Amino acid sequence: MEKHWIKLFATPNPIEAEIIKQMLEAHEVPAVIINKQDSSYRFGQIELYVHQSNESLARELLADSDYRANEEG
């Protein structure tokens, strides 16, 4: 992954990760999902990254959402 991207969120649920990504992008915060789950057994995490220049806004948006329990950092 390119430099200056920060892991914002991790979850085992791919749908949850996609919902958060869409919410961020609706607020013009580009986000990238990296699936680190094992493809056979579905253990591991799906990680969501944002560029460090958008980290503050992304964390605010995440804090205002219902996903505070899985927030990284």
N, C-alpha and C positions, 0 to 999 in steps of 0.2 A: 504494500500500500504506500502511496505517496506520503511524504513528510507532512507534518502539521495537522494530522487528523487525530481526533480525540475520541476514545470510546466513551459514549454517553450512556449506553443502556445495554443490558444483556438479559436474555430470557430464553427459556427452553421452548417457548411458544412462537412459531413462525408467524402466525396471524397477528399476535400482539405486536411483534416487531414491525410488521408491515403497516399496521394502524398508526403506530407512532411515527414511522417514516412519512406516511401520507400527511399526518398532522403537521409535522415540521415543514414539509415541502409546501403545504398550503399557506404557511407563514413565510415562504421564500427562504427557508433554511435547507440547503441541499444536504442530503443524508445518504449514507451507503450502508447496506446490510451485508454482513459477512456471516455465512452459515458455517459454524464450526461443529455442527452436530454430526455424529456418526450416521451414515446413510442407512445402515442396516438396523441398528438398535435404537436410534433416536435419543441418544443421551448426548449431553454437551450443550453448548449455548449458541444462540444466534446473537451476534453483536451488531450494534448500530453505532456508526461513527459520524461525526460532524467535523467540519474544518474548524481549527482552533479560533479563527476569526468570528465564528458564529456560536462558539461555546456558551457564552453568557446568555444569549437569547434562547438558545436551545434548552439550557437548564431551566430558565424561567418558564418556558412553555411546558416542559416536562413536569415541573413542580406544580403547575396549574392544572395538570391532567390527573387522571386517576392512577398513574403508574409510578408513584413515588416509591413504592416498596422495592422495585427492581432497579432503581437508579444507581448508577456507578459513581464512584468517587467518594 
